[in-house]
Amino acid sequence: MQMLDSRNFKTSSNGFTLLEVLVLLLIVSIIFGLTVARLPVSGGADAITELRRFERLFSMARDEARLGAKEYGFSSYENAYEFKVYDDQKASWVEAKKPLQKRTLPSSLSTKIELESVERGYTTNSSDLPPVLILSSGEVTPFQFRLVSASSDQEFTLSVDEYGNIARDEKN
């Protein structure tokens, strides 16, 4: 009977180990992810993505106002929009923290807000008062948020009522 000697035992080196295959897959998936992230997106899809983002951010601000007993405001600019929160200590509006910070849009998109003609019932000396108020009582300044895509000549609209309910324009 012959004894097996570990010095004479040959190891097979035909193929790759599982660890080598997993490392290769990880590297390929990282390169693929970086490549896909840099691909250009069509204008219409870009606008729809931004519209959905705004809808979620607005809902988040509305919920934060109700749950945190804070007053929020919303302002829109040509290629950006931002949420502000009222700071009782400073007695002024300050930029909201992430994820509600100022959002700059891609150059192919622009925003507009149209306030419904509702008598506000208040006056203020504050020049930094946002045009749209999101109050802790659940009330919201009714408005329409329009997102215009220059690359695809499309306009997308969200309507927000006085209770913060969001409705998309059915024509889009």
N, C-alpha and C positions, 0 to 999 in steps of 0.2 A: 504494500500500500504506500502510495506516494503522498507526502505531506505538502501542503500548499505553503509556499514561502512568499511572504509579502514583498520581498525584493524582486522576485521573478514574475510577479503579477503585472500584466500589462493593462494599462488603462486605454480605453477607446477614446480617441480624439476626433471622431467623425461627427461634426455638427456643432451647434451652439448650445450653450446652457440656457436654462430658463431665464436666469438673471440677465444675460446678454440680450435676449429677445425682448424682455420687458424694458430695458434701457433704450433699445432701438425704437420701440413703439412710443415711448415717452418723448424722445427727441423729435420723431416725425410728427407727433400730434402737436407739440409746441410750435414747430415751424409752420404747420398747416394753420393753426389758430392765428398766428401772427400774420400770415398771408391773407387769410379771409378777413381779418379785422381791417386791413388796409385797402380792401377793394372798394371802389366807389359804389355808392348806393344811388338808385334812381331817385329823382326829385319827389315823386309821388309817395314812394315808400318812406323817404326821409321825413316828409311832412306828416304822414300818418303816425310814424314813430314819435315825433315831437308832440303831436296832438294827444296821443295816449299818455306820454310822459306828463304833459301839463295836466291832463285829467286826473292822474294819480296824485300828482303833487298838490293840486287844489283840494282833492278829497282829504289828503293827509293834513293840510293846513286847517281845513274845516273841522276835522276830528280833533286835532290838537287844540284848537280854540275851545271847543266844547268840553273836552276832557281836562284840559289844563287851566281852564278859566282865564285864558289870555285872549287879547284882541289882536287879530292879524289883519294885514292889509296887502293888497296886490297892486302892482304897477306894471304897465307894459310900455316898452319902447320900440323903436323901429326893428331892431334885431336882437332884442333881449326882453326878459321879464324877470321880476323879482317879487319875493314875498318879504314883508316886513312885520315885525312884532312890536307892540307897544311896550316900552320899558317904563314901568311906574316910577322907578327910582330916578331916572333921567327925565321923565315926563316928555319923552319924544319917541319917535319911530326909529327903530334900529333894524339893520339887516338880519333876517332870520338865519339860524344856523343850518348846517347841512341836514338833510338834503334839500332844504327850501332856500338855499342861497341863490344869488343872482345867476340866471341861466342865459348864456349867450348862444344864439342860434347860428346854424351854418349860414354862410353868406347868401345861399339861394332861398332862404326863408325870411319872411317878415311877419310881424304881428300887428294887430289892431284890436282895441277893445272899444265897444260901444256900450255906453251906459243907457239903461232904459230910463225914460223920462219919468222919474219918481221924485217927488218933492222930498228932499232929505230931512227937513225938520230940524236942522241944527246949523249953527254957524260956528266958525272957528277962525282963529288968527294964525293957525299953524299952516306954514307953506309946505311942510313935508307930509301932509296928510295924503295917504294913498287914495286913488279914485275909487277903489273897491275895498270895502270893509268886510271882514269876516269876524263876526262878533261871537263872544262866548255864549251868548243867549241862543245861538243857532241861526241868527239872521245874517243875511248876506246882501250886499248891494247887487241887485239884478244887473246882469251884463251879458254881452255876447263876446266871445273870444274868437277872433278870426286869424287863421294862419294861412298865409299866401305863399305858394311855391312858385318862384319865378322860372324855374327850370321846366316845370310841367304845366304852367299856366292854370293851376288849380287853386281853389280856395276852400278851406275846411272851416267849419263853424261849430262851436260849442255854445249852447245857451245855458245860463245859470240863473235859476229863479231866486226869489227872496229867502228861500229856505236852504239854499245850497244844493238843490237837486240839479244834476247835469244832464242835458239832453244834446245828442249829436244831431247836426243838420242831416236830414234824410237824403238830401240831393247828392251827398258825397259818396 
